[in-house]
Amino acid sequence: MKTELAVGSPGSFQVWVDGKVVVEKHLMGFPTEEEIVDAVGAAMGRRTG
């Protein structure tokens, strides 16, 4: 698996898997570490929880 950091606009935060955004910053703030791990795992077809 390849990872890459891409600089975006200030305050933006998105995690992409296979060309799709799977989690991003929302009005209430940044996602938790658990939300990020779960979203990436789900996008990769792995069970989370």
N, C-alpha and C positions, 0 to 999 in steps of 0.2 A: 504494500500500500504506500502511496506517495502522499506526503503532506506538503503544504505550501502556505506561506503567509503572504497575503496581498493587502497592501495598505489601502484603506478606503477613506471616505470622508470622516472628519472628526465626529466621534460619538456613535459611529456605526459598528455593528458587530453581527456577522453572519457566519454560519458554519455550512459549508457545501459538501455534499457527497454525490459523486457521479453527475456533476453539473446541476444539481438541485439544492436549493436552500432547505436545510432540514431543521434549523433553529436560528433565531435571530433576536436581537434586542427588541424589546417592546416598550410601550409607554410607561409601564411600571418598573422598567429597569432591565438589567441583564438577566439572562437565564441562569439558573443555578448550575453547579457542576453536574449534579445528578440529571437535570433536564438535558444538558448537552450530551452526556454519555448515553442516556436512554435514546435520544433522537438519532445519534450516529449509529448506535447498535441496531435500532429498528430499520434504518435506511440500508444497513448492510445485511439485513435478514437475520440478525442475532436476537435471541430472546433476552429481555432485560427484566429487572425487577428484583 
